[in-house]
């Protein structure tokens, strides 16, 4: 490769070893053009100026003396950061191009035009610092990018502005914070063909989950128009998640998440004056996904190829040309936060008392923080920020970094998980909630709030100072056990938080949580939509199901995707999904549900579980649940999912449920499908042999079993003292069914709350010969240790 003596290098002549010559961004672009274009990765053509060219520009204009003097004054405290930066930038912008350098840059621009068949091609002019994107510093957004630059004079001016951006206030401050010597950092300029993303879409992509470090997903954010709005957090983008291990299977569609963002504006090329401008998006654009499923999978596959080549998680930017439909990778650099996390440690936060919920948005990080609100609407006012306050603003850009690192937490109106606010918060280890919509309207200066990012993908702002507990967990000394220790998981969004736990699978995934929190619609309100009388519910259901040719497909696909996030987290370990176990009063709370649910005196032992599945009153709703499981296993590929039937009162009822499942394509034994039954009714124990003949395994629900053995309402405060899983009658039931299941050659586990709360109960289960114990994630390590101790003592 050429060295610093050259003024510029074409991307195909650059490799990732040339960071000292062309900076991190341009070295990565060159590496991809050279090594990955043959593998199908599409990168727009272009060239990069060298660090040597930058230093020769400074020398030709005697700028080193000015820069050195200004920085010395800043260090001595005789010059403010703002005055220092402004003076250096003004000096650079006033500099003249050495004739040879000017000729070479313009010659390359003309050659680029010839290569792409345009006389004056529109280009992106990107800054690439030579200390950029090193393993211990991301430098995200510290220098400038200029889009839609057309013509020779405009190109030279944009290049000057790139040089000057090495000394923005934020860049000077960041280098000082990270300990980089200013004089040792140079700047390369990337000149790259513009993709007509103004007519298409663009965004950011990570080959790792940015919140949890889960390394088997690709995270994609997308918005209409040019990608700067996504990077800056100026819009709430679409979000997609794809399961990487299945991407080599063309018969599968492993898209785990599709969230439609509001995408309030789009950046497009300007006709006159400025190179770009923002326009409001249309209602159709706001309500539509930017990418099709085919495009999502294509991008995810490109991410995997790039990650494999670099041998580490990557942070990428992409753009789709609206004229050709071709998707390009326009930037790639190493991910610098989750890939460096301590994989042997896990910190768990749990709120024990909290005030009224004020706001919600996307959570960044998994911590909880409290403080007084400091509401700042403009970067011009950041000087009034109070250290340790909760920063509340509309959106952030790199100018905000100096105050962000002094905040207890950050809340923004706009932005997604790949916005500037999210990236910097992650790097600083701060909890942040982005994309709230109206934080700057709802919150006010001096207000005490709690910022909670410990409850899944959704973050919450609570009024006042909440009480919470913090537990530091070590994962590098977990004892092995013969008895499987699994997890109870309700919220798919929180599942990935626990992916590092060395669990044996999921003993209970609650379908009803996904239905109530993600689907939100009663299944009969979809299958019998024409009969729905609630006009408000009809309107909301129509909104939720827009884009689906059949409203029932909304239920099937949304439920399958929600469950897939649990199945993916621990694939190929087993994940036992319990079919819906709402009570009638809970079903009634779903959209459109009241019309289809009877009023019962005691829903706890009423029309619930298996009895619903074959009844004409719910049969077509259960059919949608079956379709969702079939979609999850066969179209998405998660054949590790085991189905479990709750509240099955008799063997005859089991036969009827299994028959309905067969009618809907879920046949026990076909394609490896296993079907378990909950053991939560005394009849399940008394007739255990008959149930064992019909099911592949049992899962003891200790809460309901205790309730029905002792005749104690588990929700009654007055009877709380009588509700004991370790009561001799309950223990006899548990020990008996374990013995009978094992004699029949069937798996048997327990998924109640008792082992999480009572370590001695876990020991009793081990002594009885239980195959597995399924507990809440926060109690996993304690239960695992108790099980190991019980096995050692036996």
Buried (B, 14 or more C-beta within 10 A) or exposed (E): EBEBEBBBBBBBBBBBEBBBBBBBBBBBBBBBBBBBEEEEBBBBBBBBBBBBBBBBBBEBBEBEEBBEBBBEBBEEEEBEBEBBBBBBBEBBEEBEBBEEBBEBBBEBBEEBBEEEEEEEBBBBBBBBBBBBBBEEBBBBBBBBBBBBBBBEEBBBBBBBBBBBBBBBBBBBBBBBEBEBEBEEBBBBBBBBBBBBBBBBBBBBBBBBBBBBBBBBBBBBBBBBBBBBBBBBBBBBBBBBBBBBBBBEEEEBBBBBBBBBBBBBBBBBBBEEEEBBBBEEBEEEBBBBBBBEEEBBBBBBBBBBBBBEBBEBBBBBBBBBBBEEEBBBBBBBBBBBBBBEEEEEEBEBBEBEEBBEEBBBBBBBBBBBBBBBBBBBEEBEEBEEBBEBBBBBBBBBBBBBBBBBBBBBBBBBBBBBBBBBBBBBBBBBEBBBBBBBBEBBEBBEEEBBBBBBBBBBBBBBBBBBBBEBEEEEBEBEEBBEBEBBBBBBBBBBBBBBBBBBBEBBBBBBBBBBBBBBBBBBBBBBBBBBBEEBEBEEBBEBBEEBBEEBEEBBBBBBBBBBBBBBBBBBBBBEBBBBBBBBBBBBBBBBEBBBBBBBBEEBEEBBBBBBBBBBBBBEBBBBBBBBBBBBBBBBBBBBBBBBBBBBBBBBBBBEBBEBBBEBBEEBBBBBEEEEBBBBBBBBBBBBBBBBEBBBEBBBBBBBBBBBBBBBBBEBBBEEEEBEEEBBBBBEEBBEBBBBBBBBBBEBEBBBBBBBBBBBBBBEBBBBBBEBBBBBBBBBBBBBBBBBBBBBBBBEEE
